[in-house]
């Protein structure tokens, strides 16, 4: 499962009261007539509902007092009326305060169509761009925030600068030597990120990968063993000493965020590599986030599923399983203190001389939200997860894929997600999940393409599970930052631990780091 990452979405306009920008502009009007309507805290406030506006008397008032009355109607939450008044007032006086009044009241009234007619006016465009910039900043879409108002966020200076990253990472996955055990080392990986425009970036990455599964026992069920199994005719594949992983990716921050990339399975394995790729689109609303990701990606759970093996009895190759499918994520804020996240996925899996398979999964989590001066979000709550595969192809005889594929996988427990405050010199994020899981593997033939009557037995397993990850980076100088990352998963008879170090160099001077700088080694 891909990990969840919470998007901190903040409403654009305060729920009550005047926008902060306008309190000063209105409070200066201290006329006798304005005293009854002014929002200045030092002047008596209107305690009764405002009377309906007499259009004739309203028009006789000065433009100053008309604006004061419009703002007080806004404060009474009669947004449609305030919207109408500010649109008329803006025609008379194209000031920043009138533009703010029109923008906030019409937005609150959910009547934004008339605002489009004001575009092109300098005062209104200033307010429009400022609010769009703030909205994108709150959604952590910093490239768009700077695009609309580059002078509004000095703390984001050079966050779009080019950079180069040198990475080192390793992974240990438990299992039987020669079968599902896998050690993986990327030493090194080198990537270069370059801006193509204010809203677009491209990244090139090349990694040197070394894989090792160990030496299979002569009695191991691998390839095409006879009945009973005999000695290997050929030496089984034990490792990939030198492989290459090329990748290229692109991101564009339009009204929605579009990401796409391409690469290959490891070059240098027993089977010729295949191209991989992905396309992802993300949407933001005031309190919700939705993304859809389509992909063709490798299955890096064993040497068989990742690069393929040679059959030690026939010397035929098989394996190198690709996943084709999609995953949709949804995240919504419920009130002020709760968050609901959902994920649904479907994959079709196919490898060289591996039986086709498909999987469906979903996950739901609801959590209580806390915010502190250090943490932008801490979310704690229960989760439930389910996944099933059409076939169990987790074994290593010919036709199987060597990847985890139970008939039923059910997991439930409590999860905690945490994110530090963003746009800081030090940032970090991670999550921890603790619970119980149940795995059911059905009776399945040794050879899915040519059943000879031998079967792997049904297996049911229930036990505890723990998983989590942590990434952190700190700005050592205005150009250089290290990033550390660790991932782990524990279950009955299962361990999967990975970690890495990235060294980032920014060509432009940076004041702060942002979450999009993270590569999650």
N, C-alpha and C positions, 0 to 999 in steps of 0.2 A: 504494500500500500504506500502510496505516496503520503508524505507527511503533510499535515495541515499547518498551514500557516495562517493566523488571524489577521485580517486587514482592519486597522483602526479607522473607522469611518465616523466623522463628526458632522453634525448638522451645520449647514451654511449660515443660518440666521438664528439668533437667540430665540428661545421659545416665548419670552415675554419681555415687555419693556422696549425702549428705543434701542436701535443699534448704537453701540458705543461711539462710533464715529460721529453720530448726529447729536449726541447729548450736548456737546459744547456749542454747536451751531444754533440749537434751539434755545438754550438757556440764556443767551445774551439778549433775547427780546423781553424786556421788562416793562412793557407798556401797561397801562392800567387795564386795557382790554385783554391783553395777553396774559395777565396774572392768573386769570381763572383757568387758563388752558395750558400754561407752560409746564414743561417737564423738569424745570430746574428744581432740585430738592429744597432750595431755600425759599421757594414761593409756594403758598398754599395750593394744594392739589384739588382737582375736581373730584368730589365725593359722590355725586349723583350722575346718572347716565346723561350724556350730552344730549341737548335738544336737537331735533332735526334741523338741518341747515336751511335757512332761508336764503335762496339763491340770490335774491336782490340785495339783501343786507350783506351777504358774504362778498359779493362783487364790489360793494362800496368800501370794504375794508382795504387797508394798505396791503401790499404784497407780503410785507413782513408778517402781519397778523393773520393773513390767509394761510401762510405756511405754518405758523404756530398752531392754528386751528386744525390743519390737516395732520400735523404730527400728533396732536392729542386724540384725534379720531383713530389714528393708527394705534395709539396706546390703548384705546378702548377696544381694540381688536376688531374694529369694523374695517377689515382690510379691503373689501371691494370698494367701499366709499372712499377710503384713503387713496386707493389706486387711481380712481377717477379724478379726484382732486389734484393729486400730484402730476398726473399726465397733463391736465389743463394748466397747472402752474408752471410746468417746465416749458410750455410753449411761450409763456410770458417772460420767464427768466431762466435761462439755461445755465443754472449754477450747479456746483457739486452737490450742495445740500438738497436741491430739488431732484437731482438725478438719483441721489440715495433714497429719497422718499419714494420716488416712482419705482425704483428697483425693489426695495424691500417690501413695500405694500403690495405691489402686483405679484411678486413671487409668493408672498404669504397667501394671497387670494387665489393662487394657482391660475393666474391670468397673465401669462408671460407673452402672449402674442403681440399686444400693443407695444411692448418694449422693443420689439424688432424694428419698429418704425423710428425709434430714437437712435439706432445704431448709425454711426457716422458723425454724430455730434460729439465734439471733443470732451465735454464734461461727462456725458453719459458713458462714452467709451472708456473713460478713466475708471468710473465706478464699475462698469461691467467687467473690465479686465482685472481689476483689483479683486473682485469677488470670485471670479473664475480661478484666479491664481491662488487665493486662499483655500478654495474648495479642493483644488488639486493638491495643495500642500498638505491639507488635512488627510487626504487619501494616500499620502506618500507617493504621489506622482510628481516628483520634483522637477523633471524636465519640462512638463507642461506648466507648472507653477512659474518657473523662470521664463518660459516662453511668453506668458501673458504679462508679467510684471518683474523683470529681472532685478530691479532696484529694491524690491520689497523684501527680499530674503538674502541679506548679505551673508548669513550663516551657510548658505548653499554654494558659495563661491567655488567654481571649478569642479562641482560634482559631476559634470558631464565631460571632464577632461579625459584624454587618452591615458591608457595604463598598460603595464606589462606585468604578468604574474608568473612566478616560478613556484611549482607545487610539488609536494611529496606526500604520498598516502599509502596506507597498507590496510589489509583486511584479513581476518582469520575467521573461517567458518568451519565448525566442527563437523565430523562425519567419519565414515570409513575410508581409509587410505585407498586411493585409486578410484573411488566412487564419488560420494557426495562431499568429501573433505575438500576444501579449497583455500589456498593461500594466494593472495593477490597483492602485488606491489606495483605502484606507479612511481617510477623514479627515472627521470623527472617528468613533469608536465609543464608545458610552456604555452601561455596564452597572451594574445595581444588584443586590446579593445580600442576601437577608434570610432569617434563620432562622425557620422555622415552628414548630419544636420543638427539643428537644435533639438529635434525630437526623435532622432534615429541613431542607432549604434550598431556596429558590426563587430563580431569577435571571432578570432581564429585561434584554434587550440590544437596542439599535437602532444600526445602522451606516449611514453614508452612503458609498456606493461609487461610484467612477468607473472606467470600463473603456475601454480604447482598443486597437484592433487595427491602425490605420493605413489608408492608402488602397491599395486593391487596384489592381494594374496591369490595363490593358484586356485583356491577354492571359491574365489569371489564370483558372483554371478554377473558377468560382464560380457557383452558381445553375444556370440552364438554358441553357448556351451552345449555339449552333447549331454545325454542322459545315461549314466551320471557324468558330471563335468570332468574333463581331462586336463592335461597340461596345456598351457598356452602354446600355440604354434608360432605366433609373433609376439614380440614384446609390447605390452599395452602402453598406451600414451600416458605419460606421467606429468608432463609439464609443457608450457610454452615459454621458452627461454627469452625470446625477444619478440615482442609484438608491438604494433603501432596502432594508435587510435586517433585518426584525424577527425576534427569537428569544426563546423562553421555555424554561427548562429547570428540572428538579426532580431532587433527589437524596434518597434515604432510606437510612440506614445501619441496616438490619435484620440478621438473621442472614446474609443476603446483601445486597450493595449493589445498589440499583435506581436507575437513571437513565433519565429520559425527557425528551424535548423536542420542540418543534415550531417551525416558521418558514415561510418561503416562499423561492422563487427570487427574484432581484432584482426589486423593483417599479420599473417605469419602462422596462423593455426593450421590444423590438419585439413580443414575444409576451406575452400575459397571463400573470402569474406563477401558479405552482402551489404548493400546500402541501407542505412537507417535514416530516420528523420522524424520531425514533429511539427505540428502547427498548434498554437494556443491563442485563444482570444479571451480577454477578460473585460468585464463590465462592472462599473461602480454606480451605486445609488447612495442616497444619504445614509442609509443604515443597512445596506446589503451589498454583497459582492458575489458575482457568479463568474465562473471560468469553465471553458471547455477545451480539452486537450486531446488531439488526435495524434497517433504515433505509430511508428514501426520501430521497435527497439529490441536490443538483445536481451536474453534471459541469462543473467550472470550468477546462476546458483550452483553450477558445477562446471568442470572443464568440458563435459559432454554437452551441456546446454549452451555454453558460452562460445566455444570455438570448435567443438566436435572432437570425436575420437576415431581411432582405427580399431576395427574389430580384431581382437588378438587371435581369433580362430580363422577368419576368412580374409583379413586385411581390407575389408570394405570399410568405407567411412560412413559415419552417421552422426546426427546431432545438430549443433549450431541452430538453436531454436529462436525464432523471431516471434515477438508479440505484435499483433496488429489490432488496434482498437482505439478506445477512447475512455476518458474519465472526466466527469463533471463534478465540480465543487460548488457548494453554495454556503454562504455564511451570512447570518442576519443578526442584528442586535435587537433584543427584545426588551423594550423599556430602557432603563438606565443601567441595569445591573446583571442582565442575562444575555447569553450568546448561544445561538444554535448553529451548529455546523453539520453539513451533510456531504456525503460523497457516494457516487454510484459509478461503477465501471463495468466494461465488457471488453474481453480480449478474445481474439482467435490466435492460436499458437500453432506454428508449423515449422518443422525442421527438415533437414536432409535425411530421408529414410526414417522419419519419425512420424508416427500417427498424428493426424490432426486433432486438435482439442479446442475447447472453448471454456471460458470462465465468466461468471457473473458475481459481482460483489457489491455490498453497500455498507455504509458506516454512518452512525448518528451519534452526536455528542451534544449535550446541553451543559452549560457551565455558568457558574457565578463569576462575575467580573470584578476585579479590584484594580485600582490605579493608585500609584504612589509617585513620589518625586523621582524614584529610581526606575520603577517599572511603568511602562506605558500600559501594559496589560498583564494581569495574572488571571488565568481562567481555570477554574477547577470544577469538575463535575463528572457524572457517569457517562460511559460510552458503551455502545454495543456494535459489534461488527460481524458480518456473515459473508462467506464466500464459498462457492462450490465450483467444481470442475466436472465436465462431462465424462472425462476418463481420468483414471489414475495412471499417469505416465512418469512416476517419480523414480522408477527403477533404471537399471543400466544394461539390461539385455536389449538385443537389437530390436529397434522399433520404439523403445521407450525414449524419453527425453531428458531424464535426470534432473527434473525440476519438481518442486513441491506442488502437488496437485491432488489434494484429498477430495473425496466426494462431498464432505461437509467440513467446514472450518467455522467454528463459532467462538467468539471471544467477547468478554464483557468485564467491566471493572471501572476504575476511576482514572481520569487523566488530568494532568496539569500542564498548561501551556504558559510560557512566560516570554515577554519581550521587554527589553530595556527601552528607555526613552530613546527615540531616534534623533538624528542630527546632533551627535555628540562625538567627542574625541574617542570614547570607548563605547562600543555597542555589543550586545549579545542577545541571543534568543535560544530557546530550546523547548523540549517537552519531555514528560515522563508518563508512562502508562503502566498501571499495575492491575492485574486481574486474573481471571481463570479462562482457560481455553479448552475446547473439545475438538478433537480431530478424528474423523472417521475415514479410513481407507478401505475401499471395497475389494472383493476378490477380483484379481485381474490377471490375464494370461502373461506368461513369460514373453511371448512374441505376438504383439498386437496384429501384425500383418499375416501371420501364419501360425495359428494356435496349434501347438502339438500336444495339448492336454495337460500341460504343467501350468500351475497357477501360484501366484503370490496370495497368501491368506489375508482374509479380512483383518483389519486392525483398528481398534478403538483406543483412544488415549485422552485422558483428562488430567489437567494439572495446572500449576501456576504459570504465569507469563509476566515478563517485565521487559519493557522496551523504552528507548528514549534517544535523544540526541541533544547536542549542545554545540553552538558555534559562537565564537567571540573574536573580536579584532579591536586593536587600539592604534591610534595615530602616534607613532613614535616621533616622527618629524612631519613637516608639511608635505613631504613627498613619499614617505615610506610607512607601511603598516604591515605587521604580521597578522595572520588569521589562523586560529586553531579550531579544529572540529573533531567531534567524536560521535559515533553511533553505536548502539548496542541493542541486541535482542537475546533474551534468555527464555528457554522453555525446557520441558522435560527432555533430557538427552540432546539438547540443542543450544549452541552458542554461536553468535555472529557478532563480531566486534570489528569496528573500523575506525580509523583516525587519520588525521593528516595535518599538514602545515602548508599554508600559502604565504608567499612573500610578495606583496603588492608594491609596485612603484608607480606613482602618479606623475605625469609630466607637468601638470599645472599644480600650483600651490593649493593645498587643501586646508580649510579651517576645521572641518568636521567630517565624520564618516556618516554614511546613510546605509540603510538595510540593503539597498540594491547593490552595494559594493561587495556583499558577501558571495563567495563562490561555494561555500559549504563543502570543505575538503572531506 
